[in-house]
Amino acid sequence: MVANVGDSRAFLCRSAPGGKIMWSPLSHDHSPSREDECARIESNGGIITPIVIDGEQIGPPRIWRQDPARPGEAGGGPGLCMTRSFGALEGAEIGLHCEPEMC
């Protein structure tokens, strides 16, 4: 059994003939790109969008609170690229939590 939170993915690695290494993922990252994780954040009122500078999207999608003055737009923190994280209490109201996924 494997448990993970955030982007700390677990892999099973083993030696193969010829000195090669074989690997298989045992868990999956908790990112806003995952349909189930995205649904949880959005159902709690969060926004998922990358950072935008001068109209250009920078980096991966991140989770944000909605701007109270402009509903539907990102309004600040936490700005994480993951939907589960230890110690990130700032985003609890939009569904960010540290519950591990068991695989």
N, CA, C and O atoms as a GROMACS GRO file, in nm:
protein
  412
    1MET      N    1   0.084  -0.117   0.000
    1MET     CA    2   0.000   0.000   0.000
    1MET      C    3   0.090   0.124   0.000
    1MET      O    4   0.194   0.127   0.066
    2VAL      N    5   0.047   0.225  -0.074
    2VAL     CA    6   0.121   0.350  -0.086
    2VAL      C    7   0.025   0.465  -0.062
    2VAL      O    8  -0.090   0.461  -0.106
    3ALA      N    9   0.070   0.567   0.009
    3ALA     CA   10  -0.008   0.689   0.029
    3ALA      C   11   0.076   0.807  -0.015
    3ALA      O   12   0.197   0.811   0.011
    4ASN      N   13   0.014   0.903  -0.082
    4ASN     CA   14   0.088   1.023  -0.120
    4ASN      C   15  -0.001   1.145  -0.110
    4ASN      O   16  -0.124   1.137  -0.111
    5VAL      N   17   0.066   1.262  -0.100
    5VAL     CA   18   0.000   1.391  -0.093
    5VAL      C   19   0.078   1.486  -0.183
    5VAL      O   20   0.200   1.491  -0.177
    6GLY      N   21   0.007   1.561  -0.265
    6GLY     CA   22   0.072   1.662  -0.349
    6GLY      C   23   0.143   1.603  -0.469
    6GLY      O   24   0.087   1.521  -0.542
    7ASP      N   25   0.266   1.646  -0.488
    7ASP     CA   26   0.342   1.601  -0.606
    7ASP      C   27   0.458   1.511  -0.567
    7ASP      O   28   0.563   1.513  -0.631
    8SER      N   29   0.439   1.432  -0.462
    8SER     CA   30   0.541   1.337  -0.416
    8SER      C   31   0.504   1.197  -0.463
    8SER      O   32   0.464   1.112  -0.384
    9ARG      N   33   0.517   1.173  -0.591
    9ARG     CA   34   0.478   1.048  -0.652
    9ARG      C   35   0.570   0.934  -0.611
    9ARG      O   36   0.691   0.953  -0.598
   10ALA      N   37   0.513   0.816  -0.592
   10ALA     CA   38   0.591   0.696  -0.557
   10ALA      C   39   0.606   0.608  -0.681
   10ALA      O   40   0.514   0.595  -0.762
   11PHE      N   41   0.725   0.548  -0.696
   11PHE     CA   42   0.754   0.459  -0.806
   11PHE      C   43   0.811   0.328  -0.753
   11PHE      O   44   0.876   0.326  -0.648
   12LEU      N   45   0.788   0.220  -0.825
   12LEU     CA   46   0.852   0.093  -0.798
   12LEU      C   47   0.961   0.078  -0.903
   12LEU      O   48   0.933   0.079  -1.023
   13CYS      N   49   1.085   0.063  -0.859
   13CYS     CA   50   1.198   0.049  -0.950
   13CYS      C   51   1.265  -0.086  -0.927
   13CYS      O   52   1.274  -0.134  -0.813
   14ARG      N   53   1.311  -0.148  -1.036
   14ARG     CA   54   1.380  -0.276  -1.023
   14ARG      C   55   1.479  -0.292  -1.138
   14ARG      O   56   1.465  -0.231  -1.244
   15SER      N   57   1.578  -0.374  -1.114
   15SER     CA   58   1.679  -0.402  -1.216
   15SER      C   59   1.621  -0.497  -1.319
   15SER      O   60   1.544  -0.588  -1.288
   16ALA      N   61   1.661  -0.474  -1.442
   16ALA     CA   62   1.619  -0.560  -1.552
   16ALA      C   63   1.745  -0.614  -1.620
   16ALA      O   64   1.854  -0.560  -1.600
   17PRO      N   65   1.731  -0.718  -1.700
   17PRO     CA   66   1.847  -0.772  -1.771
   17PRO      C   67   1.918  -0.664  -1.852
   17PRO      O   68   1.854  -0.573  -1.906
   18GLY      N   69   2.047  -0.674  -1.860
   18GLY     CA   70   2.127  -0.580  -1.936
   18GLY      C   71   2.157  -0.451  -1.861
   18GLY      O   72   2.202  -0.353  -1.920
   19GLY      N   73   2.131  -0.450  -1.731
   19GLY     CA   74   2.161  -0.333  -1.650
   19GLY      C   75   2.059  -0.221  -1.659
   19GLY      O   76   2.081  -0.112  -1.606
   20LYS      N   77   1.948  -0.247  -1.726
   20LYS     CA   78   1.844  -0.144  -1.736
   20LYS      C   79   1.764  -0.137  -1.607
   20LYS      O   80   1.762  -0.231  -1.527
   21ILE      N   81   1.700  -0.024  -1.588
   21ILE     CA   82   1.612  -0.005  -1.473
   21ILE      C   83   1.468   0.001  -1.524
   21ILE      O   84   1.437   0.079  -1.613
   22MET      N   85   1.383  -0.081  -1.467
   22MET     CA   86   1.240  -0.080  -1.499
   22MET      C   87   1.169  -0.004  -1.388
   22MET      O   88   1.206  -0.017  -1.272
   23TRP      N   89   1.069   0.077  -1.423
   23TRP     CA   90   0.996   0.150  -1.320
   23TRP      C   91   0.848   0.158  -1.356
   23TRP      O   92   0.809   0.158  -1.473
   24SER      N   93   0.768   0.166  -1.252
   24SER     CA   94   0.623   0.179  -1.267
   24SER      C   95   0.573   0.276  -1.161
   24SER      O   96   0.612   0.267  -1.045
   25PRO      N   97   0.487   0.371  -1.200
   25PRO     CA   98   0.432   0.461  -1.099
   25PRO      C   99   0.334   0.386  -1.008
   25PRO      O  100   0.255   0.304  -1.055
   26LEU      N  101   0.340   0.415  -0.880
   26LEU     CA  102   0.249   0.354  -0.782
   26LEU      C  103   0.143   0.453  -0.735
   26LEU      O  104   0.046   0.414  -0.671
   27SER      N  105   0.162   0.580  -0.765
   27SER     CA  106   0.067   0.682  -0.724
   27SER      C  107   0.062   0.790  -0.831
   27SER      O  108   0.135   0.784  -0.930
   28HIS      N  109  -0.024   0.888  -0.811
   28HIS     CA  110  -0.043   0.996  -0.908
   28HIS      C  111  -0.034   1.131  -0.837
   28HIS      O  112  -0.077   1.144  -0.722
   29ASP      N  113   0.021   1.230  -0.906
   29ASP     CA  114   0.028   1.364  -0.848
   29ASP      C  115  -0.111   1.422  -0.827
   29ASP      O  116  -0.204   1.388  -0.899
   30HIS      N  117  -0.123   1.508  -0.728
   30HIS     CA  118  -0.247   1.579  -0.702
   30HIS      C  119  -0.236   1.718  -0.763
   30HIS      O  120  -0.198   1.814  -0.695
   31SER      N  121  -0.268   1.728  -0.889
   31SER     CA  122  -0.254   1.856  -0.959
   31SER      C  123  -0.390   1.906  -1.006
   31SER      O  124  -0.485   1.828  -1.017
   32PRO      N  125  -0.400   2.036  -1.033
   32PRO     CA  126  -0.525   2.091  -1.084
   32PRO      C  127  -0.563   2.035  -1.221
   32PRO      O  128  -0.677   2.052  -1.265
   33SER      N  129  -0.469   1.969  -1.288
   33SER     CA  130  -0.497   1.909  -1.419
   33SER      C  131  -0.580   1.781  -1.408
   33SER      O  132  -0.643   1.739  -1.504
   34ARG      N  133  -0.578   1.719  -1.291
   34ARG     CA  134  -0.658   1.598  -1.270
   34ARG      C  135  -0.806   1.635  -1.258
   34ARG      O  136  -0.842   1.724  -1.181
   35GLU      N  137  -0.889   1.567  -1.334
   35GLU     CA  138  -1.031   1.600  -1.338
   35GLU      C  139  -1.096   1.596  -1.199
   35GLU      O  140  -1.172   1.686  -1.164
   36ASP      N  141  -1.068   1.492  -1.120
   36ASP     CA  142  -1.130   1.479  -0.988
   36ASP      C  143  -1.081   1.587  -0.892
   36ASP      O  144  -1.160   1.639  -0.812
   37GLU      N  145  -0.954   1.620  -0.898
   37GLU     CA  146  -0.898   1.724  -0.810
   37GLU      C  147  -0.951   1.862  -0.852
   37GLU      O  148  -0.985   1.945  -0.768
   38CYS      N  149  -0.957   1.886  -0.981
   38CYS     CA  150  -1.010   2.012  -1.034
   38CYS      C  151  -1.155   2.031  -0.989
   38CYS      O  152  -1.194   2.140  -0.947
   39ALA      N  153  -1.235   1.926  -0.998
   39ALA     CA  154  -1.376   1.934  -0.960
   39ALA      C  155  -1.391   1.972  -0.812
   39ALA      O  156  -1.478   2.051  -0.778
   40ARG      N  157  -1.307   1.916  -0.725
   40ARG     CA  158  -1.316   1.948  -0.583
   40ARG      C  159  -1.285   2.095  -0.558
   40ARG      O  160  -1.357   2.162  -0.484
   41ILE      N  161  -1.180   2.145  -0.619
   41ILE     CA  162  -1.141   2.285  -0.599
   41ILE      C  163  -1.250   2.378  -0.652
   41ILE      O  164  -1.290   2.472  -0.583
   42GLU      N  165  -1.298   2.352  -0.772
   42GLU     CA  166  -1.400   2.439  -0.831
   42GLU      C  167  -1.533   2.430  -0.754
   42GLU      O  168  -1.603   2.531  -0.742
   43SER      N  169  -1.568   2.313  -0.703
   43SER     CA  170  -1.694   2.300  -0.627
   43SER      C  171  -1.686   2.375  -0.493
   43SER      O  172  -1.789   2.404  -0.432
   44ASN      N  173  -1.564   2.405  -0.448
   44ASN     CA  174  -1.545   2.483  -0.325
   44ASN      C  175  -1.520   2.631  -0.354
   44ASN      O  176  -1.482   2.706  -0.265
   45GLY      N  177  -1.542   2.671  -0.479
   45GLY     CA  178  -1.530   2.812  -0.514
   45GLY      C  179  -1.393   2.857  -0.560
   45GLY      O  180  -1.370   2.976  -0.579
   46GLY      N  181  -1.299   2.763  -0.578
   46GLY     CA  182  -1.165   2.798  -0.624
   46GLY      C  183  -1.159   2.820  -0.774
   46GLY      O  184  -1.249   2.780  -0.848
   47ILE      N  185  -1.054   2.884  -0.817
   47ILE     CA  186  -1.027   2.912  -0.958
   47ILE      C  187  -0.898   2.838  -0.995
   47ILE      O  188  -0.805   2.833  -0.915
   48ILE      N  189  -0.894   2.780  -1.113
   48ILE     CA  190  -0.773   2.713  -1.160
   48ILE      C  191  -0.727   2.782  -1.288
   48ILE      O  192  -0.796   2.780  -1.390
   49THR      N  193  -0.609   2.843  -1.279
   49THR     CA  194  -0.552   2.913  -1.392
   49THR      C  195  -0.402   2.932  -1.369
   49THR      O  196  -0.359   2.941  -1.254
   50PRO      N  197  -0.323   2.937  -1.476
   50PRO     CA  198  -0.180   2.966  -1.456
   50PRO      C  199  -0.161   3.114  -1.423
   50PRO      O  200  -0.255   3.193  -1.433
   51ILE      N  201  -0.042   3.150  -1.384
   51ILE     CA  202  -0.008   3.291  -1.367
   51ILE      C  203  -0.010   3.356  -1.505
   51ILE      O  204   0.037   3.297  -1.603
   52VAL      N  205  -0.063   3.476  -1.513
   52VAL     CA  206  -0.067   3.550  -1.640
   52VAL      C  207   0.009   3.681  -1.621
   52VAL      O  208  -0.024   3.761  -1.534
   53ILE      N  209   0.110   3.702  -1.704
   53ILE     CA  210   0.189   3.825  -1.702
   53ILE      C  211   0.185   3.885  -1.841
   53ILE      O  212   0.224   3.821  -1.939
   54ASP      N  213   0.139   4.009  -1.850
   54ASP     CA  214   0.127   4.079  -1.980
   54ASP      C  215   0.050   3.995  -2.081
   54ASP      O  216   0.085   3.989  -2.198
   55GLY      N  217  -0.056   3.929  -2.034
   55GLY     CA  218  -0.142   3.850  -2.122
   55GLY      C  219  -0.087   3.713  -2.158
   55GLY      O  220  -0.152   3.638  -2.231
   56GLU      N  221   0.032   3.678  -2.108
   56GLU     CA  222   0.093   3.548  -2.139
   56GLU      C  223   0.084   3.455  -2.020
   56GLU      O  224   0.119   3.491  -1.908
   57GLN      N  225   0.036   3.333  -2.045
   57GLN     CA  226   0.026   3.233  -1.939
   57GLN      C  227   0.165   3.180  -1.908
   57GLN      O  228   0.239   3.138  -1.997
   58ILE      N  229   0.200   3.182  -1.778
   58ILE     CA  230   0.331   3.138  -1.734
   58ILE      C  231   0.314   3.014  -1.645
   58ILE      O  232   0.244   3.019  -1.545
   59GLY      N  233   0.378   2.906  -1.683
   59GLY     CA  234   0.379   2.786  -1.600
   59GLY      C  235   0.250   2.707  -1.600
   59GLY      O  236   0.159   2.732  -1.678
   60PRO      N  237   0.243   2.609  -1.509
   60PRO     CA  238   0.129   2.518  -1.503
   60PRO      C  239   0.008   2.582  -1.436
   60PRO      O  240   0.020   2.687  -1.373
   61PRO      N  241  -0.110   2.519  -1.448
   61PRO     CA  242  -0.228   2.568  -1.377
   61PRO      C  243  -0.205   2.566  -1.226
   61PRO      O  244  -0.137   2.479  -1.173
   62ARG      N  245  -0.263   2.665  -1.158
   62ARG     CA  246  -0.251   2.678  -1.013
   62ARG      C  247  -0.390   2.701  -0.954
   62ARG      O  248  -0.483   2.739  -1.024
   63ILE      N  249  -0.402   2.677  -0.824
   63ILE     CA  250  -0.530   2.701  -0.758
   63ILE      C  251  -0.526   2.836  -0.686
   63ILE      O  252  -0.427   2.873  -0.624
   64TRP      N  253  -0.638   2.908  -0.696
   64TRP     CA  254  -0.651   3.042  -0.640
   64TRP      C  255  -0.789   3.059  -0.578
   64TRP      O  256  -0.882   2.986  -0.611
   65ARG      N  257  -0.801   3.156  -0.488
   65ARG     CA  258  -0.932   3.201  -0.440
   65ARG      C  259  -0.992   3.292  -0.547
   65ARG      O  260  -0.919   3.351  -0.627
   66GLN      N  261  -1.125   3.302  -0.547
   66GLN     CA  262  -1.189   3.398  -0.637
   66GLN      C  263  -1.173   3.539  -0.583
   66GLN      O  264  -1.170   3.560  -0.462
   67ASP      N  265  -1.164   3.634  -0.674
   67ASP     CA  266  -1.160   3.775  -0.637
   67ASP      C  267  -1.302   3.816  -0.599
   67ASP      O  268  -1.392   3.810  -0.683
   68PRO      N  269  -1.325   3.859  -0.474
   68PRO     CA  270  -1.461   3.896  -0.434
   68PRO      C  271  -1.520   4.010  -0.518
   68PRO      O  272  -1.641   4.017  -0.536
   69ALA      N  273  -1.434   4.098  -0.569
   69ALA     CA  274  -1.481   4.210  -0.650
   69ALA      C  275  -1.509   4.170  -0.795
   69ALA      O  276  -1.584   4.237  -0.865
   70ARG      N  277  -1.447   4.058  -0.839
   70ARG     CA  278  -1.464   4.011  -0.977
   70ARG      C  279  -1.486   3.861  -0.976
   70ARG      O  280  -1.394   3.785  -1.007
   71PRO      N  281  -1.608   3.816  -0.940
   71PRO     CA  282  -1.634   3.671  -0.936
   71PRO      C  283  -1.595   3.602  -1.067
   71PRO      O  284  -1.619   3.654  -1.176
   72GLY      N  285  -1.536   3.484  -1.053
   72GLY     CA  286  -1.490   3.409  -1.170
   72GLY      C  287  -1.346   3.437  -1.208
   72GLY      O  288  -1.292   3.375  -1.299
   73GLU      N  289  -1.283   3.532  -1.137
   73GLU     CA  290  -1.142   3.563  -1.164
   73GLU      C  291  -1.059   3.534  -1.040
   73GLU      O  292  -1.106   3.546  -0.927
   74ALA      N  293  -0.933   3.496  -1.062
   74ALA     CA  294  -0.842   3.467  -0.951
   74ALA      C  295  -0.820   3.592  -0.869
   74ALA      O  296  -0.800   3.702  -0.922
   75GLY      N  297  -0.824   3.574  -0.736
   75GLY     CA  298  -0.814   3.689  -0.649
   75GLY      C  299  -0.704   3.680  -0.546
   75GLY      O  300  -0.702   3.761  -0.453
   76GLY      N  301  -0.616   3.588  -0.558
   76GLY     CA  302  -0.506   3.578  -0.462
   76GLY      C  303  -0.496   3.440  -0.402
   76GLY      O  304  -0.592   3.364  -0.402
   77GLY      N  305  -0.380   3.408  -0.351
   77GLY     CA  306  -0.341   3.285  -0.285
   77GLY      C  307  -0.437   3.168  -0.298
   77GLY      O  308  -0.554   3.189  -0.329
   78PRO      N  309  -0.392   3.051  -0.276
   78PRO     CA  310  -0.254   3.018  -0.244
   78PRO      C  311  -0.162   3.009  -0.366
   78PRO      O  312  -0.041   3.017  -0.348
   79GLY      N  313  -0.212   2.994  -0.487
   79GLY     CA  314  -0.126   2.990  -0.605
   79GLY      C  315  -0.042   2.865  -0.617
   79GLY      O  316   0.067   2.868  -0.674
   80LEU      N  317  -0.091   2.754  -0.563
   80LEU     CA  318  -0.015   2.627  -0.568
   80LEU      C  319  -0.042   2.549  -0.695
   80LEU      O  320  -0.151   2.557  -0.752
   81CYS      N  321   0.058   2.474  -0.739
   81CYS     CA  322   0.046   2.386  -0.856
   81CYS      C  323  -0.005   2.248  -0.816
   81CYS      O  324  -0.008   2.157  -0.898
   82MET      N  325  -0.044   2.233  -0.691
   82MET     CA  326  -0.096   2.105  -0.643
   82MET      C  327  -0.223   2.130  -0.563
   82MET      O  328  -0.246   2.240  -0.513
   83THR      N  329  -0.306   2.027  -0.553
   83THR     CA  330  -0.436   2.041  -0.487
   83THR      C  331  -0.439   1.977  -0.348
   83THR      O  332  -0.540   1.985  -0.279
   84ARG      N  333  -0.329   1.914  -0.308
   84ARG     CA  334  -0.314   1.860  -0.173
   84ARG      C  335  -0.174   1.894  -0.125
   84ARG      O  336  -0.076   1.882  -0.200
   85SER      N  337  -0.164   1.938   0.000
   85SER     CA  338  -0.034   1.981   0.050
   85SER      C  339  -0.035   1.982   0.202
   85SER      O  340  -0.132   2.025   0.263
   86PHE      N  341   0.075   1.936   0.262
   86PHE     CA  342   0.090   1.945   0.406
   86PHE      C  343   0.114   2.091   0.446
   86PHE      O  344   0.197   2.159   0.387
   87GLY      N  345   0.041   2.137   0.544
   87GLY     CA  346   0.065   2.269   0.601
   87GLY      C  347   0.012   2.388   0.524
   87GLY      O  348   0.031   2.501   0.567
   88ALA      N  349  -0.055   2.367   0.412
   88ALA     CA  350  -0.107   2.479   0.333
   88ALA      C  351  -0.250   2.509   0.377
   88ALA      O  352  -0.345   2.482   0.304
   89LEU      N  353  -0.264   2.565   0.495
   89LEU     CA  354  -0.396   2.594   0.551
   89LEU      C  355  -0.465   2.710   0.481
   89LEU      O  356  -0.587   2.725   0.490
   90GLU      N  357  -0.388   2.792   0.414
   90GLU     CA  358  -0.442   2.910   0.349
   90GLU      C  359  -0.552   2.879   0.247
   90GLU      O  360  -0.642   2.961   0.227
   91GLY      N  361  -0.547   2.763   0.184
   91GLY     CA  362  -0.645   2.730   0.081
   91GLY      C  363  -0.752   2.630   0.124
   91GLY      O  364  -0.822   2.577   0.039
   92ALA      N  365  -0.765   2.604   0.254
   92ALA     CA  366  -0.861   2.504   0.302
   92ALA      C  367  -1.004   2.534   0.258
   92ALA      O  368  -1.080   2.442   0.226
   93GLU      N  369  -1.041   2.662   0.254
   93GLU     CA  370  -1.179   2.696   0.219
   93GLU      C  371  -1.212   2.669   0.072
   93GLU      O  372  -1.330   2.665   0.036
   94ILE      N  373  -1.110   2.652  -0.013
   94ILE     CA  374  -1.136   2.619  -0.154
   94ILE      C  375  -1.102   2.473  -0.186
   94ILE      O  376  -1.087   2.437  -0.303
   95GLY      N  377  -1.090   2.390  -0.083
   95GLY     CA  378  -1.071   2.246  -0.105
   95GLY      C  379  -0.929   2.196  -0.098
   95GLY      O  380  -0.907   2.076  -0.114
   96LEU      N  381  -0.831   2.281  -0.074
   96LEU     CA  382  -0.693   2.236  -0.056
   96LEU      C  383  -0.685   2.164   0.078
   96LEU      O  384  -0.725   2.219   0.181
   97HIS      N  385  -0.633   2.042   0.079
   97HIS     CA  386  -0.620   1.968   0.204
   97HIS      C  387  -0.501   1.875   0.196
   97HIS      O  388  -0.433   1.867   0.093
   98CYS      N  389  -0.475   1.803   0.306
   98CYS     CA  390  -0.358   1.714   0.310
   98CYS      C  391  -0.399   1.568   0.326
   98CYS      O  392  -0.317   1.486   0.368
   99GLU      N  393  -0.523   1.534   0.293
   99GLU     CA  394  -0.566   1.393   0.304
   99GLU      C  395  -0.492   1.311   0.198
   99GLU      O  396  -0.500   1.341   0.079
  100PRO      N  397  -0.420   1.207   0.240
  100PRO     CA  398  -0.345   1.128   0.141
  100PRO      C  399  -0.439   1.041   0.057
  100PRO      O  400  -0.549   1.005   0.100
  101GLU      N  401  -0.393   1.010  -0.061
  101GLU     CA  402  -0.463   0.917  -0.149
  101GLU      C  403  -0.394   0.782  -0.132
  101GLU      O  404  -0.272   0.772  -0.146
  102MET      N  405  -0.471   0.679  -0.101
  102MET     CA  406  -0.416   0.546  -0.081
  102MET      C  407  -0.423   0.467  -0.212
  102MET      O  408  -0.527   0.463  -0.277
  103CYS      N  409  -0.314   0.406  -0.249
  103CYS     CA  410  -0.307   0.327  -0.372
  103CYS      C  411  -0.266   0.185  -0.339
  103CYS      O  412  -0.255   0.102  -0.429
   0.00000   0.00000   0.00000
